[in-house]
Amino acid sequence: MSAIYNSQAAKRPVNLSLNEDLVLKLREVTGNLSERVETLLVAFLEAEHARRAEADTALTNAVAAWNAFGERVGSFADEHSTL
């Protein structure tokens, strides 16, 4: 499936609390609910990794821009500090 987790790892049962009616409706449209949920969780994990990487990049760029501004202009506090 994906390189962000070991798709060959052993499967184990887990307990989930799901709406009973939702589960009944899902069983009408999918033969393997566990496989479908796993596929959806992989998609969520991939999207979350991408979102966090994008946020990290944005933060890194903001810090770099602020540092460049500070080097170019200096600090407002430097002009008014009594230390």
Contacts in CASP RR format, 6 or more apart in sequence:
PFRMAT RR
TARGET T0000
AUTHOR 0000-0000-0000
METHOD contacts of the structure
MODEL  1
MSAIYNSQAAKRPVNLSLNEDLVLKLREVTGNLSERVETLLVAFLEAEHA
RRAEADTALTNAVAAWNAFGERVGSFADEHSTL
1 7 0 8 1.000
1 39 0 8 1.000
1 42 0 8 1.000
2 42 0 8 1.000
2 45 0 8 1.000
2 46 0 8 1.000
4 42 0 8 1.000
4 45 0 8 1.000
4 46 0 8 1.000
4 49 0 8 1.000
5 42 0 8 1.000
5 45 0 8 1.000
16 37 0 8 1.000
23 33 0 8 1.000
26 33 0 8 1.000
26 36 0 8 1.000
27 33 0 8 1.000
30 36 0 8 1.000
END
